[in-house]
Amino acid sequence: MMKRTLVSIVLASSLGAGLTHAVTLEDVENSFYPYRDGGPSSPGLDVGMTINAGNVAQFQDVLDEAVFEQIKDGWFEMKVGETTSFDLHPNYVEATRKSVGQVTLGEKLGQINGFVAGRPFPEEPSADDPRAGEKLAWNYKYGYNWGDNAAISPFYWRYRDMDSGKVERTLKFSFHFLNYKHRVNQEPVPEFADNPSDLFRAIYVQVLEPFDVKNTQLLIQRASDDVKPDNTWLYLGFQRRVRRLASGQITDSFLGADLMIEDFEGYNGRISDMNWTYKGTKNVLLPFYNHNDLELATDLVESDGYQFVDFAGKGGCYPNITWQLRKVYVLENDPIDDNHPISKRVHYIDAQTFTIPRTLVYDRKGDLWKSFIIGQAHPDHHMAKNKGTGVSIDDSFSMVDVQAGHCTTGQFKGQLDPGLNPPKLFTVQNMRAKGR
């Protein structure tokens, strides 16, 4: 049975117009450059300090509830870094300027009008706007996460027991992303001419190791029309065939991990699959850092010398990184489908980049189930090919199942390289060819 959404009983066009102000170029500047006059502060919080069980109580106001409890319980310690600006690519900012005043929500959830490229709704969200959460969700969907296309190759996932610290399993992946529309930087701009299915974005995943799941492949094709279901295919090597995934299967554990497909990038689903509620704006410590300034792992070193983020804390479940005090929009979503395995997610969206570095996932009873960290690396302090791309790079992740005492961690080699993401990669025909 489907729950009624708030927007289904609201005259959206008239109500939305009455509760929002005319968007200005100053709104755009404030949205993309929130730290131009300096970063936020909190009493007693100093760059270079470590927050641990002994002092965490005084910083509760700038920590999300799960991180606060985990530090209090001694699961990990947090190193505080300097708040720095993660400037997005100038073309993305300029595209936002050009669309000021042209983008509106449609009458129904999942509909948007007048959008070409950039950030659809750069104005500050208002608690008086019943669709403020939906606008934030659109900003995330059309954000500059991974730019116009990118690859994570390789991408290591490790399944860990939190009590013993044992690494139960290691998977090596290659992940690829391609935007077909709303492109701002890499040719073709603004979209591919050859796009008969009217796709917005595609994700292609291939397992490289271990042998028992080698060459398992996942392909997600997301339509430009948010109301249309995703086309999702899975290739299983032992079956030697491509099969289409039913919509409900994206909420199953992916290859035995603590993540579901819908968890990718913080949220990998449609706007129209969820109700969205804006819960407020605050300053929160988020996992933002300079990759090259960290003490990096030495057990996984690439031939080009690239080193991955290391892990520490209980069970080795926490990235060994620094955290910055940053402006955050707290956004809650709850599934429209009553059969969904969760009751809600609470996203801590970074106000500058519109990435989702922190997500709390609640089970059907309303209890905290999983705690998700996605570390964000500055592109100018990463691989040389990423410098100047204006992409906040997903660089490490930890999905902690707090109920099961288990986690899955991820170590990225993110590369902004169009040559690694040809359109032919994002096809069912490619999956069949790779599977031979």
C-alpha positions as a Markdown table, in Angstrom:
| # | Residue | x | y | z |
|---|---|---|---|---|
| 1 | Met | 0.0 | 0.0 | 0.0 |
| 2 | Met | 1.4 | 3.4 | -0.9 |
| 3 | Lys | 1.5 | 6.3 | 1.5 |
| 4 | Arg | 0.0 | 9.6 | 0.5 |
| 5 | Thr | 2.6 | 12.2 | 0.0 |
| 6 | Leu | 2.4 | 15.7 | 1.3 |
| 7 | Val | 2.7 | 17.2 | -2.1 |
| 8 | Ser | -0.2 | 15.1 | -3.5 |
| 9 | Ile | -2.6 | 17.2 | -1.4 |
| 10 | Val | -1.0 | 20.6 | -1.9 |
| 11 | Leu | -1.7 | 23.0 | -4.7 |
| 12 | Ala | 2.0 | 23.1 | -5.4 |
| 13 | Ser | 2.2 | 25.7 | -8.0 |
| 14 | Ser | 0.3 | 28.4 | -6.1 |
| 15 | Leu | 1.6 | 27.5 | -2.6 |
| 16 | Gly | 5.2 | 27.2 | -3.6 |
| 17 | Ala | 5.1 | 30.6 | -5.3 |
| 18 | Gly | 3.7 | 32.2 | -2.2 |
| 19 | Leu | 6.3 | 30.9 | 0.1 |
| 20 | Thr | 9.5 | 31.5 | -1.8 |
| 21 | His | 11.3 | 34.7 | -2.6 |
| 22 | Ala | 12.6 | 35.6 | -6.1 |
| 23 | Val | 16.0 | 33.9 | -6.5 |
| 24 | Thr | 18.9 | 36.3 | -7.0 |
| 25 | Leu | 22.5 | 36.2 | -8.1 |
| 26 | Glu | 23.4 | 36.9 | -4.5 |
| 27 | Asp | 21.7 | 33.6 | -3.6 |
| 28 | Val | 24.0 | 31.8 | -6.0 |
| 29 | Glu | 27.1 | 33.4 | -4.5 |
| 30 | Asn | 26.0 | 32.5 | -1.0 |
| 31 | Ser | 25.2 | 29.0 | -2.0 |
| 32 | Phe | 28.6 | 28.2 | -3.6 |
| 33 | Tyr | 30.9 | 30.3 | -1.5 |
| 34 | Pro | 29.6 | 30.1 | 2.1 |
| 35 | Tyr | 33.1 | 30.5 | 3.6 |
| 36 | Arg | 34.2 | 33.6 | 1.7 |
| 37 | Asp | 34.2 | 35.5 | 5.0 |
| 38 | Gly | 35.6 | 32.7 | 7.1 |
| 39 | Gly | 34.5 | 29.3 | 8.4 |
| 40 | Pro | 32.1 | 28.6 | 11.3 |
| 41 | Ser | 33.3 | 28.1 | 14.8 |
| 42 | Ser | 32.3 | 26.4 | 18.0 |
| 43 | Pro | 33.4 | 27.1 | 21.6 |
| 44 | Gly | 36.5 | 25.0 | 22.4 |
| 45 | Leu | 36.8 | 23.5 | 19.0 |
| 46 | Asp | 40.3 | 24.0 | 17.6 |
| 47 | Val | 42.0 | 22.9 | 14.5 |
| 48 | Gly | 44.4 | 20.0 | 15.2 |
| 49 | Met | 42.6 | 18.8 | 18.3 |
| 50 | Thr | 41.2 | 15.2 | 18.7 |
| 51 | Ile | 37.7 | 14.6 | 20.0 |
| 52 | Asn | 37.4 | 11.5 | 22.0 |
| 53 | Ala | 35.4 | 9.9 | 24.8 |
| 54 | Gly | 36.9 | 12.3 | 27.3 |
| 55 | Asn | 35.8 | 15.5 | 25.7 |
| 56 | Val | 33.0 | 14.7 | 23.3 |
| 57 | Ala | 30.3 | 16.0 | 25.6 |
| 58 | Gln | 31.2 | 19.6 | 25.0 |
| 59 | Phe | 30.9 | 19.1 | 21.2 |
| 60 | Gln | 27.6 | 17.4 | 21.1 |
| 61 | Asp | 26.0 | 20.4 | 19.3 |
| 62 | Val | 28.3 | 20.0 | 16.3 |
| 63 | Leu | 28.1 | 16.2 | 15.9 |
| 64 | Asp | 25.3 | 14.1 | 14.5 |
| 65 | Glu | 23.7 | 11.8 | 17.1 |
| 66 | Ala | 25.3 | 8.6 | 15.8 |
| 67 | Val | 28.8 | 10.0 | 15.7 |
| 68 | Phe | 28.4 | 11.5 | 19.1 |
| 69 | Glu | 27.4 | 8.1 | 20.6 |
| 70 | Gln | 30.1 | 6.2 | 18.8 |
| 71 | Ile | 32.9 | 8.6 | 20.0 |
| 72 | Lys | 31.4 | 8.6 | 23.5 |
| 73 | Asp | 31.5 | 4.8 | 23.5 |
| 74 | Gly | 35.1 | 4.8 | 22.4 |
| 75 | Trp | 34.5 | 3.4 | 18.9 |
| 76 | Phe | 36.7 | 6.0 | 17.3 |
| 77 | Glu | 38.4 | 9.4 | 17.8 |
| 78 | Met | 37.9 | 12.4 | 15.5 |
| 79 | Lys | 40.7 | 14.6 | 14.3 |
| 80 | Val | 39.6 | 18.2 | 13.6 |
| 81 | Gly | 40.9 | 19.9 | 10.4 |
| 82 | Glu | 40.6 | 23.4 | 9.1 |
| 83 | Thr | 37.3 | 24.3 | 7.3 |
| 84 | Thr | 38.3 | 24.9 | 3.7 |
| 85 | Ser | 36.3 | 25.9 | 0.6 |
| 86 | Phe | 35.5 | 23.1 | -1.9 |
| 87 | Asp | 34.8 | 25.3 | -4.9 |
| 88 | Leu | 32.8 | 23.6 | -7.6 |
| 89 | His | 33.8 | 24.0 | -11.2 |
| 90 | Pro | 33.2 | 27.5 | -12.5 |
| 91 | Asn | 31.1 | 26.2 | -15.4 |
| 92 | Tyr | 28.7 | 24.6 | -12.9 |
| 93 | Val | 28.4 | 27.8 | -11.0 |
| 94 | Glu | 27.8 | 29.8 | -14.2 |
| 95 | Ala | 25.1 | 27.4 | -15.4 |
| 96 | Thr | 23.3 | 28.1 | -12.1 |
| 97 | Arg | 23.6 | 31.8 | -12.6 |
| 98 | Lys | 22.1 | 31.5 | -16.1 |
| 99 | Ser | 19.1 | 29.5 | -14.8 |
| 100 | Val | 18.2 | 31.9 | -11.9 |
| 101 | Gly | 14.4 | 32.3 | -11.8 |
| 102 | Gln | 13.7 | 29.7 | -14.5 |
| 103 | Val | 13.5 | 26.5 | -12.4 |
| 104 | Thr | 10.3 | 25.5 | -10.6 |
| 105 | Leu | 8.9 | 22.3 | -9.1 |
| 106 | Gly | 6.1 | 20.6 | -10.9 |
| 107 | Glu | 2.7 | 19.9 | -9.4 |
| 108 | Lys | 3.6 | 16.4 | -8.4 |
| 109 | Leu | 6.6 | 14.9 | -6.6 |
| 110 | Gly | 9.4 | 14.1 | -9.0 |
| 111 | Gln | 8.5 | 16.8 | -11.5 |
| 112 | Ile | 10.7 | 19.8 | -12.3 |
| 113 | Asn | 10.3 | 22.5 | -14.9 |
| 114 | Gly | 12.8 | 24.8 | -16.7 |
| 115 | Phe | 16.0 | 23.0 | -15.6 |
| 116 | Val | 19.0 | 23.0 | -17.9 |
| 117 | Ala | 22.1 | 22.7 | -15.8 |
| 118 | Gly | 23.7 | 23.7 | -12.5 |
| 119 | Arg | 22.1 | 23.9 | -9.1 |
| 120 | Pro | 18.3 | 24.0 | -9.5 |
| 121 | Phe | 17.4 | 25.8 | -6.3 |
| 122 | Pro | 20.4 | 27.9 | -5.0 |
| 123 | Glu | 18.3 | 29.9 | -2.5 |
| 124 | Glu | 18.4 | 29.1 | 1.2 |
| 125 | Pro | 15.7 | 26.6 | 2.2 |
| 126 | Ser | 12.8 | 27.9 | 4.3 |
| 127 | Ala | 11.1 | 26.1 | 7.1 |
| 128 | Asp | 7.9 | 27.8 | 5.9 |
| 129 | Asp | 8.1 | 26.1 | 2.5 |
| 130 | Pro | 6.5 | 22.6 | 2.6 |
| 131 | Arg | 8.6 | 21.6 | -0.4 |
| 132 | Ala | 11.9 | 22.8 | 0.8 |
| 133 | Gly | 13.1 | 19.2 | 1.4 |
| 134 | Glu | 12.2 | 18.3 | -2.2 |
| 135 | Lys | 14.2 | 21.2 | -3.5 |
| 136 | Leu | 17.2 | 20.1 | -1.6 |
| 137 | Ala | 16.8 | 16.6 | -3.0 |
| 138 | Trp | 16.8 | 18.0 | -6.5 |
| 139 | Asn | 20.0 | 20.0 | -5.7 |
| 140 | Tyr | 21.6 | 16.7 | -4.7 |
| 141 | Lys | 20.4 | 14.8 | -7.7 |
| 142 | Tyr | 21.7 | 17.4 | -10.1 |
| 143 | Gly | 24.8 | 18.1 | -8.0 |
| 144 | Tyr | 28.4 | 18.0 | -9.3 |
| 145 | Asn | 29.2 | 14.7 | -7.5 |
| 146 | Trp | 31.7 | 13.1 | -9.9 |
| 147 | Gly | 31.2 | 15.9 | -12.4 |
| 148 | Asp | 30.1 | 14.9 | -15.9 |
| 149 | Asn | 31.7 | 11.5 | -15.7 |
| 150 | Ala | 34.3 | 9.7 | -13.6 |
| 151 | Ala | 35.7 | 6.3 | -12.6 |
| 152 | Ile | 36.6 | 4.7 | -9.3 |
| 153 | Ser | 39.2 | 2.2 | -10.4 |
| 154 | Pro | 40.1 | 0.3 | -8.4 |
| 155 | Phe | 37.6 | 0.5 | -5.5 |
| 156 | Tyr | 38.2 | -1.9 | -2.6 |
| 157 | Trp | 35.4 | -3.0 | -0.2 |
| 158 | Arg | 36.2 | -4.8 | 3.0 |
| 159 | Tyr | 33.6 | -6.6 | 5.2 |
| 160 | Arg | 34.6 | -6.4 | 8.8 |
| 161 | Asp | 33.5 | -7.8 | 12.2 |
| 162 | Met | 33.6 | -4.9 | 14.6 |
| 163 | Asp | 34.3 | -7.0 | 17.7 |
| 164 | Ser | 37.1 | -9.1 | 16.4 |
| 165 | Gly | 38.4 | -6.7 | 13.8 |
| 166 | Lys | 38.6 | -9.5 | 11.3 |
| 167 | Val | 38.4 | -8.7 | 7.6 |
| 168 | Glu | 36.0 | -11.3 | 6.4 |
| 169 | Arg | 36.1 | -10.5 | 2.8 |
| 170 | Thr | 37.7 | -8.1 | 0.3 |
| 171 | Leu | 36.2 | -7.2 | -3.0 |
| 172 | Lys | 37.9 | -5.2 | -5.8 |
| 173 | Phe | 35.6 | -3.2 | -8.1 |
| 174 | Ser | 35.7 | -0.8 | -11.0 |
| 175 | Phe | 32.9 | 1.8 | -10.8 |
| 176 | His | 32.0 | 4.2 | -13.6 |
| 177 | Phe | 29.6 | 7.2 | -13.9 |
| 178 | Leu | 28.3 | 9.1 | -16.9 |
| 179 | Asn | 25.9 | 12.0 | -17.2 |
| 180 | Tyr | 24.1 | 12.1 | -20.5 |
| 181 | Lys | 22.3 | 15.4 | -19.8 |
| 182 | His | 22.9 | 18.6 | -17.9 |
| 183 | Arg | 26.6 | 18.5 | -18.6 |
| 184 | Val | 28.7 | 21.6 | -18.0 |
| 185 | Asn | 32.4 | 20.8 | -18.4 |
| 186 | Gln | 33.3 | 17.8 | -20.6 |
| 187 | Glu | 32.2 | 17.6 | -24.3 |
| 188 | Pro | 29.5 | 17.1 | -25.4 |
| 189 | Val | 27.8 | 20.0 | -23.5 |
| 190 | Pro | 25.1 | 20.2 | -22.4 |
| 191 | Glu | 24.1 | 16.7 | -23.5 |
| 192 | Phe | 24.7 | 13.7 | -25.8 |
| 193 | Ala | 22.9 | 14.1 | -29.1 |
| 194 | Asp | 22.5 | 10.3 | -29.3 |
| 195 | Asn | 20.3 | 9.5 | -26.3 |
| 196 | Pro | 17.2 | 7.8 | -27.6 |
| 197 | Ser | 16.1 | 6.6 | -24.2 |
| 198 | Asp | 16.3 | 10.1 | -22.8 |
| 199 | Leu | 18.7 | 9.1 | -20.0 |
| 200 | Phe | 20.0 | 11.5 | -17.4 |
| 201 | Arg | 22.7 | 9.3 | -15.8 |
| 202 | Ala | 24.2 | 5.8 | -15.8 |
| 203 | Ile | 26.3 | 3.8 | -13.4 |
| 204 | Tyr | 28.3 | 0.7 | -14.4 |
| 205 | Val | 30.0 | -1.6 | -11.9 |
| 206 | Gln | 32.3 | -4.5 | -12.5 |
| 207 | Val | 33.8 | -6.9 | -9.9 |
| 208 | Leu | 37.5 | -7.6 | -10.5 |
| 209 | Glu | 38.2 | -9.8 | -7.5 |
| 210 | Pro | 37.8 | -12.4 | -5.8 |
| 211 | Phe | 37.3 | -15.2 | -8.2 |
| 212 | Asp | 33.9 | -16.5 | -7.0 |
| 213 | Val | 32.2 | -13.2 | -7.9 |
| 214 | Lys | 34.6 | -12.0 | -10.6 |
| 215 | Asn | 33.0 | -10.2 | -13.5 |
| 216 | Thr | 29.7 | -9.7 | -11.7 |
| 217 | Gln | 28.4 | -6.5 | -13.3 |
| 218 | Leu | 25.7 | -4.0 | -12.4 |
| 219 | Leu | 24.2 | -1.4 | -14.8 |
| 220 | Ile | 21.8 | 1.4 | -13.7 |
| 221 | Gln | 20.3 | 3.6 | -16.3 |
| 222 | Arg | 18.3 | 6.6 | -14.8 |
| 223 | Ala | 15.7 | 8.3 | -17.0 |
| 224 | Ser | 15.6 | 12.0 | -17.4 |
| 225 | Asp | 12.0 | 11.8 | -16.2 |
| 226 | Asp | 12.3 | 11.1 | -12.5 |
| 227 | Val | 8.9 | 9.4 | -12.4 |
| 228 | Lys | 10.1 | 6.7 | -14.8 |
| 229 | Pro | 11.6 | 3.6 | -13.1 |
| 230 | Asp | 15.3 | 3.0 | -13.4 |
| 231 | Asn | 16.5 | 0.3 | -15.7 |
| 232 | Thr | 18.8 | -1.9 | -13.7 |
| 233 | Trp | 20.6 | -5.0 | -14.9 |
| 234 | Leu | 22.8 | -7.5 | -13.1 |
| 235 | Tyr | 25.3 | -10.0 | -14.8 |
| 236 | Leu | 26.3 | -12.9 | -12.6 |
| 237 | Gly | 29.4 | -14.7 | -13.9 |
| 238 | Phe | 28.3 | -18.2 | -12.8 |
| 239 | Gln | 25.0 | -17.8 | -14.5 |
| 240 | Arg | 26.6 | -16.3 | -17.6 |
| 241 | Arg | 23.5 | -14.1 | -18.4 |
| 242 | Val | 22.2 | -10.6 | -17.9 |
| 243 | Arg | 19.0 | -10.3 | -15.9 |
| 244 | Arg | 16.9 | -7.3 | -15.1 |
| 245 | Leu | 16.5 | -6.4 | -11.4 |
| 246 | Ala | 13.1 | -5.7 | -10.0 |
| 247 | Ser | 12.7 | -2.4 | -8.2 |
| 248 | Gly | 12.6 | -4.1 | -4.8 |
| 249 | Gln | 16.0 | -5.7 | -5.3 |
| 250 | Ile | 17.8 | -2.4 | -5.0 |
| 251 | Thr | 17.1 | -2.5 | -1.3 |
| 252 | Asp | 18.7 | -5.9 | -0.8 |
| 253 | Ser | 22.2 | -6.3 | 0.5 |
| 254 | Phe | 24.6 | -5.8 | -2.5 |
| 255 | Leu | 26.9 | -8.8 | -2.7 |
| 256 | Gly | 26.7 | -9.5 | 1.0 |
| 257 | Ala | 27.8 | -6.0 | 2.0 |
| 258 | Asp | 26.2 | -3.7 | 4.6 |
| 259 | Leu | 25.1 | -1.5 | 1.7 |
| 260 | Met | 22.1 | -1.7 | -0.7 |
| 261 | Ile | 22.2 | -0.3 | -4.2 |
| 262 | Glu | 20.0 | 2.5 | -3.0 |
| 263 | Asp | 22.7 | 3.6 | -0.6 |
| 264 | Phe | 25.3 | 4.4 | -3.3 |
| 265 | Glu | 26.6 | 7.9 | -3.0 |
| 266 | Gly | 24.4 | 8.6 | 0.0 |
| 267 | Tyr | 21.2 | 8.1 | -1.9 |
| 268 | Asn | 20.9 | 6.4 | -5.2 |
| 269 | Gly | 17.2 | 6.5 | -6.0 |
| 270 | Arg | 14.5 | 8.7 | -7.5 |
| 271 | Ile | 13.1 | 11.8 | -5.9 |
| 272 | Ser | 9.7 | 10.3 | -6.5 |
| 273 | Asp | 10.5 | 7.3 | -4.3 |
| 274 | Met | 10.6 | 9.3 | -1.1 |
| 275 | Asn | 8.9 | 12.0 | 0.9 |
| 276 | Trp | 11.4 | 14.8 | 1.7 |
| 277 | Thr | 11.5 | 16.9 | 4.8 |
| 278 | Tyr | 13.8 | 19.8 | 5.5 |
| 279 | Lys | 14.8 | 19.6 | 9.2 |
| 280 | Gly | 17.0 | 22.7 | 9.5 |
| 281 | Thr | 20.4 | 24.3 | 8.9 |
| 282 | Lys | 23.3 | 23.9 | 11.3 |
| 283 | Asn | 27.1 | 23.6 | 11.6 |
| 284 | Val | 28.2 | 20.0 | 11.9 |
| 285 | Leu | 31.6 | 18.2 | 11.7 |
| 286 | Leu | 31.8 | 16.4 | 8.4 |
| 287 | Pro | 34.5 | 14.1 | 6.9 |
| 288 | Phe | 36.2 | 16.6 | 4.5 |
| 289 | Tyr | 40.0 | 16.6 | 4.1 |
| 290 | Asn | 43.1 | 16.8 | 1.8 |
| 291 | His | 43.9 | 13.2 | 0.8 |
| 292 | Asn | 47.6 | 13.9 | 0.2 |
| 293 | Asp | 48.0 | 15.3 | 3.7 |
| 294 | Leu | 46.8 | 12.2 | 5.5 |
| 295 | Glu | 48.7 | 9.2 | 6.9 |
| 296 | Leu | 47.7 | 6.8 | 4.2 |
| 297 | Ala | 47.4 | 3.0 | 4.0 |
| 298 | Thr | 50.5 | 1.0 | 3.0 |
| 299 | Asp | 48.9 | -2.4 | 2.3 |
| 300 | Leu | 47.2 | -1.3 | -1.0 |
| 301 | Val | 49.7 | 0.7 | -3.1 |
| 302 | Glu | 49.1 | 1.2 | -6.8 |
| 303 | Ser | 51.8 | 0.9 | -9.4 |
| 304 | Asp | 51.7 | 4.7 | -9.9 |
| 305 | Gly | 52.3 | 5.2 | -6.2 |
| 306 | Tyr | 48.8 | 6.1 | -5.3 |
| 307 | Gln | 47.9 | 5.3 | -1.7 |
| 308 | Phe | 44.4 | 4.8 | -0.3 |
| 309 | Val | 42.9 | 6.2 | 2.9 |
| 310 | Asp | 43.6 | 4.0 | 5.9 |
| 311 | Phe | 41.2 | 2.8 | 8.5 |
| 312 | Ala | 41.2 | 2.7 | 12.3 |
| 313 | Gly | 38.9 | 2.6 | 15.3 |
| 314 | Lys | 36.7 | -0.2 | 16.5 |
| 315 | Gly | 37.0 | -3.1 | 14.1 |
| 316 | Gly | 39.0 | -0.9 | 11.7 |
| 317 | Cys | 35.6 | 0.5 | 10.6 |
| 318 | Tyr | 36.5 | 4.2 | 10.6 |
| 319 | Pro | 38.5 | 6.1 | 8.0 |
| 320 | Asn | 41.6 | 7.7 | 9.4 |
| 321 | Ile | 40.9 | 11.2 | 8.2 |
| 322 | Thr | 40.2 | 14.7 | 9.5 |
| 323 | Trp | 36.8 | 16.3 | 9.9 |
| 324 | Gln | 35.8 | 19.9 | 9.2 |
| 325 | Leu | 33.1 | 22.1 | 10.8 |
| 326 | Arg | 30.8 | 22.9 | 7.9 |
| 327 | Lys | 27.4 | 24.3 | 7.0 |
| 328 | Val | 24.9 | 21.5 | 6.7 |
| 329 | Tyr | 21.3 | 21.0 | 5.6 |
| 330 | Val | 19.6 | 18.3 | 7.5 |
| 331 | Leu | 17.2 | 16.4 | 5.2 |
| 332 | Glu | 15.0 | 13.5 | 6.1 |
| 333 | Asn | 13.5 | 11.1 | 3.6 |
| 334 | Asp | 10.9 | 8.4 | 4.2 |
| 335 | Pro | 9.9 | 5.8 | 1.7 |
| 336 | Ile | 6.5 | 6.1 | -0.1 |
| 337 | Asp | 6.4 | 2.3 | -0.4 |
| 338 | Asp | 5.3 | 0.7 | 2.9 |
| 339 | Asn | 7.3 | -2.4 | 2.0 |
| 340 | His | 10.6 | -0.6 | 2.1 |
| 341 | Pro | 13.1 | -2.1 | 4.6 |
| 342 | Ile | 13.7 | 1.3 | 6.3 |
| 343 | Ser | 11.5 | 3.8 | 8.0 |
| 344 | Lys | 13.7 | 6.8 | 7.1 |
| 345 | Arg | 17.1 | 8.2 | 6.4 |
| 346 | Val | 18.5 | 11.4 | 7.8 |
| 347 | His | 21.0 | 13.0 | 5.5 |
| 348 | Tyr | 23.6 | 15.7 | 6.5 |
| 349 | Ile | 24.0 | 17.4 | 3.2 |
| 350 | Asp | 27.1 | 19.7 | 2.8 |
| 351 | Ala | 25.7 | 23.1 | 1.9 |
| 352 | Gln | 28.5 | 24.0 | -0.5 |
| 353 | Thr | 29.0 | 20.8 | -2.5 |
| 354 | Phe | 25.6 | 19.1 | -2.0 |
| 355 | Thr | 27.3 | 15.8 | -1.4 |
| 356 | Ile | 26.0 | 13.6 | 1.3 |
| 357 | Pro | 29.0 | 12.8 | 3.7 |
| 358 | Arg | 26.8 | 11.5 | 6.5 |
| 359 | Thr | 23.6 | 9.5 | 6.5 |
| 360 | Leu | 21.8 | 7.8 | 9.4 |
| 361 | Val | 19.5 | 4.9 | 8.4 |
| 362 | Tyr | 16.6 | 3.8 | 10.6 |
| 363 | Asp | 14.9 | 0.4 | 10.6 |
| 364 | Arg | 11.1 | -0.1 | 10.3 |
| 365 | Lys | 10.7 | 0.2 | 14.1 |
| 366 | Gly | 12.4 | 3.6 | 14.0 |
| 367 | Asp | 15.7 | 2.5 | 15.6 |
| 368 | Leu | 19.1 | 3.5 | 14.3 |
| 369 | Trp | 20.3 | 0.7 | 12.0 |
| 370 | Lys | 23.2 | 2.0 | 10.0 |
| 371 | Ser | 25.6 | 4.9 | 10.1 |
| 372 | Phe | 27.2 | 5.9 | 6.8 |
| 373 | Ile | 30.3 | 8.0 | 6.3 |
| 374 | Ile | 31.5 | 9.1 | 2.8 |
| 375 | Gly | 34.8 | 10.9 | 3.1 |
| 376 | Gln | 35.2 | 13.9 | 0.8 |
| 377 | Ala | 38.7 | 14.7 | -0.6 |
| 378 | His | 39.6 | 18.1 | -2.1 |
| 379 | Pro | 40.5 | 17.6 | -5.8 |
| 380 | Asp | 43.5 | 19.9 | -5.7 |
| 381 | His | 45.1 | 17.6 | -3.0 |
| 382 | His | 44.5 | 14.3 | -4.7 |
| 383 | Met | 45.7 | 12.7 | -8.0 |
| 384 | Ala | 47.2 | 15.1 | -10.4 |
| 385 | Lys | 44.5 | 14.5 | -13.0 |
| 386 | Asn | 41.9 | 15.6 | -10.5 |
| 387 | Lys | 43.4 | 19.0 | -9.8 |
| 388 | Gly | 41.2 | 21.9 | -11.0 |
| 389 | Thr | 38.2 | 19.7 | -11.7 |
| 390 | Gly | 36.0 | 21.3 | -9.0 |
| 391 | Val | 34.7 | 17.9 | -7.9 |
| 392 | Ser | 34.4 | 17.0 | -4.2 |
| 393 | Ile | 35.8 | 13.5 | -4.5 |
| 394 | Asp | 34.2 | 10.5 | -2.7 |
| 395 | Asp | 37.4 | 9.0 | -1.3 |
| 396 | Ser | 36.5 | 6.7 | 1.6 |
| 397 | Phe | 33.4 | 5.2 | 3.1 |
| 398 | Ser | 32.2 | 3.3 | 6.1 |
| 399 | Met | 28.8 | 1.8 | 6.5 |
| 400 | Val | 28.4 | 0.6 | 10.1 |
| 401 | Asp | 25.6 | -1.7 | 11.0 |
| 402 | Val | 25.3 | -0.6 | 14.7 |
| 403 | Gln | 22.8 | -3.4 | 15.4 |
| 404 | Ala | 24.8 | -6.3 | 14.0 |
| 405 | Gly | 28.3 | -5.0 | 15.1 |
| 406 | His | 29.5 | -5.2 | 11.5 |
| 407 | Cys | 30.7 | -2.8 | 8.9 |
| 408 | Thr | 31.7 | -2.5 | 5.2 |
| 409 | Thr | 34.5 | 0.0 | 4.4 |
| 410 | Gly | 35.5 | 1.4 | 1.0 |
| 411 | Gln | 38.8 | 2.8 | -0.3 |
| 412 | Phe | 38.6 | 4.7 | -3.6 |
| 413 | Lys | 40.9 | 5.7 | -6.4 |
| 414 | Gly | 38.6 | 8.3 | -7.9 |
| 415 | Gln | 39.6 | 9.6 | -11.3 |
| 416 | Leu | 38.1 | 12.4 | -13.3 |
| 417 | Asp | 39.1 | 11.0 | -16.7 |
| 418 | Pro | 36.6 | 11.0 | -19.6 |
| 419 | Gly | 38.7 | 8.4 | -21.4 |
| 420 | Leu | 37.8 | 5.8 | -18.7 |
| 421 | Asn | 34.0 | 6.3 | -19.3 |
| 422 | Pro | 33.0 | 5.8 | -23.0 |
| 423 | Pro | 29.3 | 5.6 | -23.5 |
| 424 | Lys | 29.5 | 2.1 | -24.9 |
| 425 | Leu | 30.5 | 1.0 | -21.3 |
| 426 | Phe | 27.0 | 1.8 | -20.1 |
| 427 | Thr | 25.1 | -0.7 | -22.2 |
| 428 | Val | 23.7 | -4.2 | -21.8 |
| 429 | Gln | 25.7 | -5.2 | -24.8 |
| 430 | Asn | 28.9 | -4.3 | -23.0 |
| 431 | Met | 27.8 | -6.5 | -20.1 |
| 432 | Arg | 27.3 | -9.5 | -22.3 |
| 433 | Ala | 30.6 | -8.9 | -24.1 |
| 434 | Lys | 32.5 | -8.6 | -20.8 |
| 435 | Gly | 30.9 | -11.8 | -19.6 |
| 436 | Arg | 32.1 | -14.0 | -22.4 |
